[in-house]
Amino acid sequence: MSLRTLQAETGLNRGYLSRVERGLIRQPAPTTVLTVASALRVPPDAITHEETP
């Protein structure tokens, strides 16, 4: 999914999403992770590489 499409689906700023994607934002807010995961239709741990409890 392109950043433009992800921006449209999540309402998050494309620049912010780019920084998260490149690892420049190491710990995005949990709500951001859930929003992006939902838009991508993946579990949150697929984005964070951390297991959920």
N, C-alpha and C positions, 0 to 999 in steps of 0.2 A: 504494500500500500504506500502510495506517495505521501510525503509530508503534507502536501496541500489537501489531500483527501482526508488524512488523519486530523488535520486542523479543522476541516469542515465537520467531521463526525464528532469531534470532542469539544470543539470550541476553545481549544488551547492554542496559544500563540505558536506559529510555525518555528520561529527562532528558538523558543523554549524547547519545543519538541526536538529540534535538531541538536541542541546542547545535551538533552537527556540521552538521545541516541548515541552521541559521540562520547558519552561518559563524563562530560564536563560538569554535570549535576549528578553527584554521587548518590544522594538519597532524596529522590523526589517525594513529595508528600504522598501518603498512602491513598488519598482520594485521587490523585493524579494517576497513580499506578492502576487503580481500579478502573478509572475512566478509559485509559489507553488500552488496557487488557480487554475491556468490554468491546471497544471499537474494533480491536483486532481479532476478537472472538477466541482469545486464548486465556488460560488461567494466569493470574498475577505472577506466579512464580516463574512463568516462561519469560517474563520481562526482567524480574529482579534476580533470577537464578537462586532464589531462597525458597525453601519449602514453607508452605503455610501451616500453622499449627492445626 
